[in-house]
Amino acid sequence: MAHYRLRMTDGSVRTQQALRMRTDARTLYLEDRSGGTWQPVLERRLDEVELLQRRCTENNGSWTWITEPLPTASSRP
């Protein structure tokens, strides 16, 4: 299961496990699969999220955080 790290615009940081990440026009969703359906484990408004990273485990066991793209303010309705 992937680990995601969010840095919020207020400076706080949160790490959350989830199977997938998706966005709609206004919201970031981190979701798990449960009972055959996708269920949000974390929902945050996109304007509250400054940075989203996904953790990758290297062959030697170390972690690398990869920045995931978020929709830019100009592409948000």
PyMOL Python script that loads the backbone (N, CA, C, O; Angstrom):
from pymol import cmd

cmd.read_pdbstr("""\
ATOM      1  N   MET A   1       0.849  -1.176   0.000  1.00  0.00           N
ATOM      2  CA  MET A   1       0.000   0.000   0.000  1.00  0.00           C
ATOM      3  C   MET A   1       0.893   1.237   0.000  1.00  0.00           C
ATOM      4  O   MET A   1       1.901   1.289   0.705  1.00  0.00           O
ATOM      5  N   ALA A   2       0.518   2.213  -0.784  1.00  0.00           N
ATOM      6  CA  ALA A   2       1.309   3.436  -0.901  1.00  0.00           C
ATOM      7  C   ALA A   2       1.151   4.310   0.342  1.00  0.00           C
ATOM      8  O   ALA A   2       0.125   4.281   1.021  1.00  0.00           O
ATOM      9  N   HIS A   3       2.186   5.077   0.614  1.00  0.00           N
ATOM     10  CA  HIS A   3       2.154   6.093   1.659  1.00  0.00           C
ATOM     11  C   HIS A   3       2.206   7.450   0.964  1.00  0.00           C
ATOM     12  O   HIS A   3       3.007   7.661   0.054  1.00  0.00           O
ATOM     13  N   TYR A   4       1.354   8.357   1.396  1.00  0.00           N
ATOM     14  CA  TYR A   4       1.321   9.706   0.848  1.00  0.00           C
ATOM     15  C   TYR A   4       1.615  10.690   1.967  1.00  0.00           C
ATOM     16  O   TYR A   4       1.201  10.495   3.110  1.00  0.00           O
ATOM     17  N   ARG A   5       2.338  11.752   1.621  1.00  0.00           N
ATOM     18  CA  ARG A   5       2.631  12.820   2.582  1.00  0.00           C
ATOM     19  C   ARG A   5       2.077  14.113   2.003  1.00  0.00           C
ATOM     20  O   ARG A   5       2.383  14.482   0.869  1.00  0.00           O
ATOM     21  N   LEU A   6       1.259  14.796   2.794  1.00  0.00           N
ATOM     22  CA  LEU A   6       0.667  16.060   2.379  1.00  0.00           C
ATOM     23  C   LEU A   6       1.218  17.178   3.240  1.00  0.00           C
ATOM     24  O   LEU A   6       1.255  17.068   4.465  1.00  0.00           O
ATOM     25  N   ARG A   7       1.644  18.250   2.601  1.00  0.00           N
ATOM     26  CA  ARG A   7       1.985  19.469   3.326  1.00  0.00           C
ATOM     27  C   ARG A   7       0.866  20.457   3.025  1.00  0.00           C
ATOM     28  O   ARG A   7       0.599  20.796   1.872  1.00  0.00           O
ATOM     29  N   MET A   8       0.227  20.903   4.088  1.00  0.00           N
ATOM     30  CA  MET A   8      -0.920  21.783   3.954  1.00  0.00           C
ATOM     31  C   MET A   8      -0.462  23.240   3.908  1.00  0.00           C
ATOM     32  O   MET A   8       0.668  23.549   4.287  1.00  0.00           O
ATOM     33  N   THR A   9      -1.326  24.121   3.450  1.00  0.00           N
ATOM     34  CA  THR A   9      -0.975  25.533   3.352  1.00  0.00           C
ATOM     35  C   THR A   9      -0.767  26.171   4.719  1.00  0.00           C
ATOM     36  O   THR A   9      -0.138  27.226   4.810  1.00  0.00           O
ATOM     37  N   ASP A  10      -1.282  25.555   5.792  1.00  0.00           N
ATOM     38  CA  ASP A  10      -1.056  26.081   7.143  1.00  0.00           C
ATOM     39  C   ASP A  10       0.271  25.601   7.734  1.00  0.00           C
ATOM     40  O   ASP A  10       0.601  25.937   8.872  1.00  0.00           O
ATOM     41  N   GLY A  11       1.048  24.801   6.950  1.00  0.00           N
ATOM     42  CA  GLY A  11       2.355  24.326   7.403  1.00  0.00           C
ATOM     43  C   GLY A  11       2.342  22.945   8.028  1.00  0.00           C
ATOM     44  O   GLY A  11       3.405  22.367   8.255  1.00  0.00           O
ATOM     45  N   SER A  12       1.173  22.401   8.312  1.00  0.00           N
ATOM     46  CA  SER A  12       1.108  21.069   8.912  1.00  0.00           C
ATOM     47  C   SER A  12       1.427  20.001   7.863  1.00  0.00           C
ATOM     48  O   SER A  12       1.252  20.216   6.663  1.00  0.00           O
ATOM     49  N   VAL A  13       1.897  18.848   8.343  1.00  0.00           N
ATOM     50  CA  VAL A  13       2.243  17.721   7.473  1.00  0.00           C
ATOM     51  C   VAL A  13       1.499  16.493   7.976  1.00  0.00           C
ATOM     52  O   VAL A  13       1.421  16.247   9.179  1.00  0.00           O
ATOM     53  N   ARG A  14       0.960  15.732   7.045  1.00  0.00           N
ATOM     54  CA  ARG A  14       0.239  14.505   7.402  1.00  0.00           C
ATOM     55  C   ARG A  14       0.674  13.388   6.467  1.00  0.00           C
ATOM     56  O   ARG A  14       0.811  13.600   5.263  1.00  0.00           O
ATOM     57  N   THR A  15       0.892  12.196   7.020  1.00  0.00           N
ATOM     58  CA  THR A  15       1.215  11.008   6.231  1.00  0.00           C
ATOM     59  C   THR A  15       0.043  10.047   6.335  1.00  0.00           C
ATOM     60  O   THR A  15      -0.487   9.813   7.421  1.00  0.00           O
ATOM     61  N   GLN A  16      -0.362   9.488   5.188  1.00  0.00           N
ATOM     62  CA  GLN A  16      -1.541   8.621   5.140  1.00  0.00           C
ATOM     63  C   GLN A  16      -1.299   7.460   4.184  1.00  0.00           C
ATOM     64  O   GLN A  16      -0.756   7.653   3.096  1.00  0.00           O
ATOM     65  N   GLN A  17      -1.701   6.244   4.586  1.00  0.00           N
ATOM     66  CA  GLN A  17      -1.663   5.089   3.691  1.00  0.00           C
ATOM     67  C   GLN A  17      -2.930   5.076   2.851  1.00  0.00           C
ATOM     68  O   GLN A  17      -4.019   5.344   3.357  1.00  0.00           O
ATOM     69  N   ALA A  18      -2.788   4.765   1.563  1.00  0.00           N
ATOM     70  CA  ALA A  18      -3.940   4.648   0.672  1.00  0.00           C
ATOM     71  C   ALA A  18      -3.526   3.876  -0.573  1.00  0.00           C
ATOM     72  O   ALA A  18      -2.354   3.857  -0.947  1.00  0.00           O
ATOM     73  N   LEU A  19      -4.501   3.243  -1.205  1.00  0.00           N
ATOM     74  CA  LEU A  19      -4.213   2.507  -2.433  1.00  0.00           C
ATOM     75  C   LEU A  19      -4.130   3.418  -3.650  1.00  0.00           C
ATOM     76  O   LEU A  19      -3.369   3.149  -4.579  1.00  0.00           O
ATOM     77  N   ARG A  20      -4.914   4.502  -3.647  1.00  0.00           N
ATOM     78  CA  ARG A  20      -4.850   5.410  -4.791  1.00  0.00           C
ATOM     79  C   ARG A  20      -5.134   6.836  -4.365  1.00  0.00           C
ATOM     80  O   ARG A  20      -5.673   7.099  -3.291  1.00  0.00           O
ATOM     81  N   MET A  21      -4.747   7.754  -5.253  1.00  0.00           N
ATOM     82  CA  MET A  21      -4.996   9.180  -5.090  1.00  0.00           C
ATOM     83  C   MET A  21      -5.760   9.641  -6.321  1.00  0.00           C
ATOM     84  O   MET A  21      -5.449   9.236  -7.441  1.00  0.00           O
ATOM     85  N   ARG A  22      -6.762  10.491  -6.109  1.00  0.00           N
ATOM     86  CA  ARG A  22      -7.465  11.108  -7.234  1.00  0.00           C
ATOM     87  C   ARG A  22      -7.929  12.496  -6.819  1.00  0.00           C
ATOM     88  O   ARG A  22      -7.982  12.825  -5.634  1.00  0.00           O
ATOM     89  N   THR A  23      -8.263  13.295  -7.812  1.00  0.00           N
ATOM     90  CA  THR A  23      -8.788  14.629  -7.542  1.00  0.00           C
ATOM     91  C   THR A  23     -10.017  14.858  -8.407  1.00  0.00           C
ATOM     92  O   THR A  23     -10.183  14.242  -9.460  1.00  0.00           O
ATOM     93  N   ASP A  24     -10.866  15.752  -7.941  1.00  0.00           N
ATOM     94  CA  ASP A  24     -11.898  16.305  -8.806  1.00  0.00           C
ATOM     95  C   ASP A  24     -11.609  17.802  -8.887  1.00  0.00           C
ATOM     96  O   ASP A  24     -10.488  18.217  -8.590  1.00  0.00           O
ATOM     97  N   ALA A  25     -12.550  18.598  -9.266  1.00  0.00           N
ATOM     98  CA  ALA A  25     -12.297  20.020  -9.476  1.00  0.00           C
ATOM     99  C   ALA A  25     -11.847  20.748  -8.210  1.00  0.00           C
ATOM    100  O   ALA A  25     -11.132  21.746  -8.301  1.00  0.00           O
ATOM    101  N   ARG A  26     -12.249  20.272  -7.039  1.00  0.00           N
ATOM    102  CA  ARG A  26     -11.970  21.008  -5.805  1.00  0.00           C
ATOM    103  C   ARG A  26     -11.326  20.192  -4.693  1.00  0.00           C
ATOM    104  O   ARG A  26     -10.858  20.768  -3.711  1.00  0.00           O
ATOM    105  N   THR A  27     -11.288  18.865  -4.817  1.00  0.00           N
ATOM    106  CA  THR A  27     -10.924  18.016  -3.686  1.00  0.00           C
ATOM    107  C   THR A  27      -9.889  16.973  -4.068  1.00  0.00           C
ATOM    108  O   THR A  27      -9.913  16.422  -5.168  1.00  0.00           O
ATOM    109  N   LEU A  28      -8.969  16.712  -3.126  1.00  0.00           N
ATOM    110  CA  LEU A  28      -8.011  15.612  -3.222  1.00  0.00           C
ATOM    111  C   LEU A  28      -8.567  14.462  -2.392  1.00  0.00           C
ATOM    112  O   LEU A  28      -8.979  14.657  -1.248  1.00  0.00           O
ATOM    113  N   TYR A  29      -8.578  13.269  -2.966  1.00  0.00           N
ATOM    114  CA  TYR A  29      -9.048  12.075  -2.269  1.00  0.00           C
ATOM    115  C   TYR A  29      -7.923  11.058  -2.206  1.00  0.00           C
ATOM    116  O   TYR A  29      -7.279  10.788  -3.221  1.00  0.00           O
ATOM    117  N   LEU A  30      -7.675  10.489  -1.037  1.00  0.00           N
ATOM    118  CA  LEU A  30      -6.841   9.304  -0.879  1.00  0.00           C
ATOM    119  C   LEU A  30      -7.805   8.189  -0.527  1.00  0.00           C
ATOM    120  O   LEU A  30      -8.599   8.320   0.404  1.00  0.00           O
ATOM    121  N   GLU A  31      -7.739   7.070  -1.281  1.00  0.00           N
ATOM    122  CA  GLU A  31      -8.778   6.048  -1.164  1.00  0.00           C
ATOM    123  C   GLU A  31      -8.204   4.644  -0.986  1.00  0.00           C
ATOM    124  O   GLU A  31      -7.103   4.337  -1.443  1.00  0.00           O
ATOM    125  N   ASP A  32      -8.988   3.802  -0.308  1.00  0.00           N
ATOM    126  CA  ASP A  32      -8.731   2.368  -0.165  1.00  0.00           C
ATOM    127  C   ASP A  32      -9.901   1.618  -0.793  1.00  0.00           C
ATOM    128  O   ASP A  32     -10.996   2.160  -0.938  1.00  0.00           O
ATOM    129  N   ARG A  33      -9.656   0.395  -1.153  1.00  0.00           N
ATOM    130  CA  ARG A  33     -10.709  -0.464  -1.711  1.00  0.00           C
ATOM    131  C   ARG A  33     -11.299  -1.288  -0.572  1.00  0.00           C
ATOM    132  O   ARG A  33     -10.571  -1.963   0.156  1.00  0.00           O
ATOM    133  N   SER A  34     -12.613  -1.230  -0.421  1.00  0.00           N
ATOM    134  CA  SER A  34     -13.289  -1.949   0.660  1.00  0.00           C
ATOM    135  C   SER A  34     -14.630  -2.460   0.148  1.00  0.00           C
ATOM    136  O   SER A  34     -15.456  -1.685  -0.336  1.00  0.00           O
ATOM    137  N   GLY A  35     -14.836  -3.756   0.257  1.00  0.00           N
ATOM    138  CA  GLY A  35     -16.107  -4.332  -0.175  1.00  0.00           C
ATOM    139  C   GLY A  35     -16.383  -4.120  -1.651  1.00  0.00           C
ATOM    140  O   GLY A  35     -17.541  -4.024  -2.057  1.00  0.00           O
ATOM    141  N   GLY A  36     -15.340  -4.048  -2.455  1.00  0.00           N
ATOM    142  CA  GLY A  36     -15.503  -3.878  -3.897  1.00  0.00           C
ATOM    143  C   GLY A  36     -15.693  -2.452  -4.365  1.00  0.00           C
ATOM    144  O   GLY A  36     -15.863  -2.212  -5.560  1.00  0.00           O
ATOM    145  N   THR A  37     -15.667  -1.493  -3.439  1.00  0.00           N
ATOM    146  CA  THR A  37     -15.808  -0.089  -3.830  1.00  0.00           C
ATOM    147  C   THR A  37     -14.665   0.729  -3.246  1.00  0.00           C
ATOM    148  O   THR A  37     -14.059   0.344  -2.247  1.00  0.00           O
ATOM    149  N   TRP A  38     -14.381   1.857  -3.877  1.00  0.00           N
ATOM    150  CA  TRP A  38     -13.352   2.770  -3.377  1.00  0.00           C
ATOM    151  C   TRP A  38     -13.951   3.645  -2.290  1.00  0.00           C
ATOM    152  O   TRP A  38     -15.010   4.245  -2.478  1.00  0.00           O
ATOM    153  N   GLN A  39     -13.268   3.715  -1.146  1.00  0.00           N
ATOM    154  CA  GLN A  39     -13.722   4.504   0.000  1.00  0.00           C
ATOM    155  C   GLN A  39     -12.647   5.517   0.369  1.00  0.00           C
ATOM    156  O   GLN A  39     -11.484   5.142   0.521  1.00  0.00           O
ATOM    157  N   PRO A  40     -13.004   6.792   0.518  1.00  0.00           N
ATOM    158  CA  PRO A  40     -12.005   7.788   0.914  1.00  0.00           C
ATOM    159  C   PRO A  40     -11.488   7.524   2.331  1.00  0.00           C
ATOM    160  O   PRO A  40     -12.265   7.234   3.241  1.00  0.00           O
ATOM    161  N   VAL A  41     -10.170   7.629   2.506  1.00  0.00           N
ATOM    162  CA  VAL A  41      -9.573   7.589   3.839  1.00  0.00           C
ATOM    163  C   VAL A  41      -9.129   8.991   4.248  1.00  0.00           C
ATOM    164  O   VAL A  41      -8.877   9.258   5.423  1.00  0.00           O
ATOM    165  N   LEU A  42      -9.038   9.885   3.255  1.00  0.00           N
ATOM    166  CA  LEU A  42      -8.684  11.277   3.520  1.00  0.00           C
ATOM    167  C   LEU A  42      -9.227  12.130   2.385  1.00  0.00           C
ATOM    168  O   LEU A  42      -9.053  11.796   1.213  1.00  0.00           O
ATOM    169  N   GLU A  43      -9.880  13.224   2.730  1.00  0.00           N
ATOM    170  CA  GLU A  43     -10.369  14.200   1.755  1.00  0.00           C
ATOM    171  C   GLU A  43      -9.897  15.572   2.204  1.00  0.00           C
ATOM    172  O   GLU A  43     -10.064  15.944   3.365  1.00  0.00           O
ATOM    173  N   ARG A  44      -9.306  16.325   1.283  1.00  0.00           N
ATOM    174  CA  ARG A  44      -8.873  17.689   1.578  1.00  0.00           C
ATOM    175  C   ARG A  44      -9.160  18.568   0.370  1.00  0.00           C
ATOM    176  O   ARG A  44      -9.001  18.133  -0.770  1.00  0.00           O
ATOM    177  N   ARG A  45      -9.579  19.794   0.615  1.00  0.00           N
ATOM    178  CA  ARG A  45      -9.762  20.747  -0.479  1.00  0.00           C
ATOM    179  C   ARG A  45      -8.410  21.028  -1.123  1.00  0.00           C
ATOM    180  O   ARG A  45      -7.406  21.168  -0.425  1.00  0.00           O
ATOM    181  N   LEU A  46      -8.379  21.111  -2.445  1.00  0.00           N
ATOM    182  CA  LEU A  46      -7.121  21.339  -3.157  1.00  0.00           C
ATOM    183  C   LEU A  46      -6.452  22.651  -2.754  1.00  0.00           C
ATOM    184  O   LEU A  46      -5.225  22.738  -2.731  1.00  0.00           O
ATOM    185  N   ASP A  47      -7.251  23.671  -2.435  1.00  0.00           N
ATOM    186  CA  ASP A  47      -6.642  24.948  -2.051  1.00  0.00           C
ATOM    187  C   ASP A  47      -6.006  24.899  -0.664  1.00  0.00           C
ATOM    188  O   ASP A  47      -5.343  25.855  -0.263  1.00  0.00           O
ATOM    189  N   GLU A  48      -6.192  23.804   0.077  1.00  0.00           N
ATOM    190  CA  GLU A  48      -5.542  23.614   1.375  1.00  0.00           C
ATOM    191  C   GLU A  48      -4.249  22.805   1.267  1.00  0.00           C
ATOM    192  O   GLU A  48      -3.467  22.758   2.217  1.00  0.00           O
ATOM    193  N   VAL A  49      -4.020  22.167   0.111  1.00  0.00           N
ATOM    194  CA  VAL A  49      -2.864  21.284  -0.068  1.00  0.00           C
ATOM    195  C   VAL A  49      -1.772  22.025  -0.830  1.00  0.00           C
ATOM    196  O   VAL A  49      -1.974  22.461  -1.963  1.00  0.00           O
ATOM    197  N   GLU A  50      -0.610  22.161  -0.190  1.00  0.00           N
ATOM    198  CA  GLU A  50       0.528  22.828  -0.820  1.00  0.00           C
ATOM    199  C   GLU A  50       1.377  21.845  -1.617  1.00  0.00           C
ATOM    200  O   GLU A  50       1.865  22.179  -2.697  1.00  0.00           O
ATOM    201  N   LEU A  51       1.560  20.616  -1.084  1.00  0.00           N
ATOM    202  CA  LEU A  51       2.442  19.629  -1.704  1.00  0.00           C
ATOM    203  C   LEU A  51       1.926  18.228  -1.402  1.00  0.00           C
ATOM    204  O   LEU A  51       1.486  17.947  -0.287  1.00  0.00           O
ATOM    205  N   LEU A  52       1.983  17.350  -2.401  1.00  0.00           N
ATOM    206  CA  LEU A  52       1.617  15.945  -2.234  1.00  0.00           C
ATOM    207  C   LEU A  52       2.781  15.090  -2.707  1.00  0.00           C
ATOM    208  O   LEU A  52       3.282  15.268  -3.818  1.00  0.00           O
ATOM    209  N   GLN A  53       3.212  14.157  -1.856  1.00  0.00           N
ATOM    210  CA  GLN A  53       4.312  13.260  -2.205  1.00  0.00           C
ATOM    211  C   GLN A  53       3.896  11.816  -1.950  1.00  0.00           C
ATOM    212  O   GLN A  53       3.110  11.525  -1.049  1.00  0.00           O
ATOM    213  N   ARG A  54       4.449  10.916  -2.774  1.00  0.00           N
ATOM    214  CA  ARG A  54       4.229   9.474  -2.620  1.00  0.00           C
ATOM    215  C   ARG A  54       5.560   8.829  -2.284  1.00  0.00           C
ATOM    216  O   ARG A  54       6.585   9.153  -2.884  1.00  0.00           O
ATOM    217  N   ARG A  55       5.542   7.911  -1.318  1.00  0.00           N
ATOM    218  CA  ARG A  55       6.775   7.259  -0.872  1.00  0.00           C
ATOM    219  C   ARG A  55       7.060   6.025  -1.718  1.00  0.00           C
ATOM    220  O   ARG A  55       6.194   5.171  -1.908  1.00  0.00           O
ATOM    221  N   CYS A  56       8.286   5.947  -2.220  1.00  0.00           N
ATOM    222  CA  CYS A  56       8.758   4.766  -2.949  1.00  0.00           C
ATOM    223  C   CYS A  56       9.875   4.135  -2.140  1.00  0.00           C
ATOM    224  O   CYS A  56      10.729   4.834  -1.595  1.00  0.00           O
ATOM    225  N   THR A  57       9.867   2.813  -2.065  1.00  0.00           N
ATOM    226  CA  THR A  57      10.928   2.089  -1.374  1.00  0.00           C
ATOM    227  C   THR A  57      11.941   1.613  -2.407  1.00  0.00           C
ATOM    228  O   THR A  57      11.596   0.902  -3.350  1.00  0.00           O
ATOM    229  N   GLU A  58      13.192   2.015  -2.217  1.00  0.00           N
ATOM    230  CA  GLU A  58      14.272   1.643  -3.132  1.00  0.00           C
ATOM    231  C   GLU A  58      14.688   0.196  -2.882  1.00  0.00           C
ATOM    232  O   GLU A  58      14.301  -0.404  -1.879  1.00  0.00           O
ATOM    233  N   ASN A  59      15.482  -0.363  -3.805  1.00  0.00           N
ATOM    234  CA  ASN A  59      15.952  -1.747  -3.679  1.00  0.00           C
ATOM    235  C   ASN A  59      16.744  -1.983  -2.398  1.00  0.00           C
ATOM    236  O   ASN A  59      16.724  -3.085  -1.851  1.00  0.00           O
ATOM    237  N   ASN A  60      17.441  -0.953  -1.917  1.00  0.00           N
ATOM    238  CA  ASN A  60      18.243  -1.107  -0.700  1.00  0.00           C
ATOM    239  C   ASN A  60      17.423  -0.875   0.575  1.00  0.00           C
ATOM    240  O   ASN A  60      17.971  -0.899   1.677  1.00  0.00           O
ATOM    241  N   GLY A  61      16.124  -0.654   0.428  1.00  0.00           N
ATOM    242  CA  GLY A  61      15.251  -0.468   1.581  1.00  0.00           C
ATOM    243  C   GLY A  61      15.041   0.978   1.995  1.00  0.00           C
ATOM    244  O   GLY A  61      14.198   1.260   2.846  1.00  0.00           O
ATOM    245  N   SER A  62      15.797   1.899   1.405  1.00  0.00           N
ATOM    246  CA  SER A  62      15.616   3.311   1.751  1.00  0.00           C
ATOM    247  C   SER A  62      14.353   3.854   1.073  1.00  0.00           C
ATOM    248  O   SER A  62      13.838   3.263   0.124  1.00  0.00           O
ATOM    249  N   TRP A  63      13.870   4.985   1.578  1.00  0.00           N
ATOM    250  CA  TRP A  63      12.667   5.606   1.033  1.00  0.00           C
ATOM    251  C   TRP A  63      13.037   6.818   0.207  1.00  0.00           C
ATOM    252  O   TRP A  63      13.994   7.528   0.512  1.00  0.00           O
ATOM    253  N   THR A  64      12.267   7.044  -0.839  1.00  0.00           N
ATOM    254  CA  THR A  64      12.363   8.256  -1.641  1.00  0.00           C
ATOM    255  C   THR A  64      10.955   8.824  -1.751  1.00  0.00           C
ATOM    256  O   THR A  64      10.009   8.103  -2.067  1.00  0.00           O
ATOM    257  N   TRP A  65      10.821  10.121  -1.488  1.00  0.00           N
ATOM    258  CA  TRP A  65       9.526  10.775  -1.622  1.00  0.00           C
ATOM    259  C   TRP A  65       9.475  11.443  -2.990  1.00  0.00           C
ATOM    260  O   TRP A  65      10.322  12.277  -3.310  1.00  0.00           O
ATOM    261  N   ILE A  66       8.484  11.077  -3.793  1.00  0.00           N
ATOM    262  CA  ILE A  66       8.311  11.617  -5.136  1.00  0.00           C
ATOM    263  C   ILE A  66       7.126  12.573  -5.114  1.00  0.00           C
ATOM    264  O   ILE A  66       6.031  12.214  -4.680  1.00  0.00           O
ATOM    265  N   THR A  67       7.358  13.793  -5.588  1.00  0.00           N
ATOM    266  CA  THR A  67       6.293  14.791  -5.620  1.00  0.00           C
ATOM    267  C   THR A  67       5.302  14.448  -6.724  1.00  0.00           C
ATOM    268  O   THR A  67       5.680  14.245  -7.877  1.00  0.00           O
ATOM    269  N   GLU A  68       4.038  14.388  -6.354  1.00  0.00           N
ATOM    270  CA  GLU A  68       2.957  14.101  -7.297  1.00  0.00           C
ATOM    271  C   GLU A  68       2.357  15.421  -7.767  1.00  0.00           C
ATOM    272  O   GLU A  68       2.175  16.338  -6.967  1.00  0.00           O
ATOM    273  N   PRO A  69       2.050  15.524  -9.054  1.00  0.00           N
ATOM    274  CA  PRO A  69       1.454  16.774  -9.549  1.00  0.00           C
ATOM    275  C   PRO A  69       0.019  16.938  -9.047  1.00  0.00           C
ATOM    276  O   PRO A  69      -0.748  15.978  -8.964  1.00  0.00           O
ATOM    277  N   LEU A  70      -0.309  18.162  -8.724  1.00  0.00           N
ATOM    278  CA  LEU A  70      -1.678  18.531  -8.378  1.00  0.00           C
ATOM    279  C   LEU A  70      -2.175  19.494  -9.445  1.00  0.00           C
ATOM    280  O   LEU A  70      -1.365  20.183 -10.067  1.00  0.00           O
ATOM    281  N   PRO A  71      -3.481  19.564  -9.675  1.00  0.00           N
ATOM    282  CA  PRO A  71      -3.983  20.558 -10.626  1.00  0.00           C
ATOM    283  C   PRO A  71      -3.554  21.956 -10.193  1.00  0.00           C
ATOM    284  O   PRO A  71      -3.619  22.286  -9.009  1.00  0.00           O
ATOM    285  N   THR A  72      -3.121  22.765 -11.131  1.00  0.00           N
ATOM    286  CA  THR A  72      -2.710  24.131 -10.809  1.00  0.00           C
ATOM    287  C   THR A  72      -3.941  25.000 -10.601  1.00  0.00           C
ATOM    288  O   THR A  72      -5.043  24.664 -11.034  1.00  0.00           O
ATOM    289  N   ALA A  73      -3.729  26.120  -9.930  1.00  0.00           N
ATOM    290  CA  ALA A  73      -4.850  27.017  -9.646  1.00  0.00           C
ATOM    291  C   ALA A  73      -5.526  27.472 -10.937  1.00  0.00           C
ATOM    292  O   ALA A  73      -6.745  27.643 -10.971  1.00  0.00           O
ATOM    293  N   SER A  74      -4.739  27.670 -12.005  1.00  0.00           N
ATOM    294  CA  SER A  74      -5.327  28.139 -13.260  1.00  0.00           C
ATOM    295  C   SER A  74      -6.173  27.068 -13.941  1.00  0.00           C
ATOM    296  O   SER A  74      -7.036  27.397 -14.755  1.00  0.00           O
ATOM    297  N   SER A  75      -5.943  25.786 -13.623  1.00  0.00           N
ATOM    298  CA  SER A  75      -6.732  24.720 -14.247  1.00  0.00           C
ATOM    299  C   SER A  75      -7.925  24.311 -13.393  1.00  0.00           C
ATOM    300  O   SER A  75      -8.706  23.448 -13.795  1.00  0.00           O
ATOM    301  N   ARG A  76      -8.071  24.918 -12.224  1.00  0.00           N
ATOM    302  CA  ARG A  76      -9.218  24.617 -11.355  1.00  0.00           C
ATOM    303  C   ARG A  76     -10.371  25.534 -11.725  1.00  0.00           C
ATOM    304  O   ARG A  76     -10.170  26.735 -11.905  1.00  0.00           O
ATOM    305  N   PRO A  77     -11.581  24.987 -11.841  1.00  0.00           N
ATOM    306  CA  PRO A  77     -12.748  25.836 -12.158  1.00  0.00           C
ATOM    307  C   PRO A  77     -13.116  26.743 -11.006  1.00  0.00           C
ATOM    308  O   PRO A  77     -14.069  27.516 -11.109  1.00  0.00           O
TER     309      PRO A  77
END
""", "prot")
cmd.dss("prot")
cmd.show_as("cartoon", "prot")
cmd.util.cbc("prot")
cmd.orient("prot")
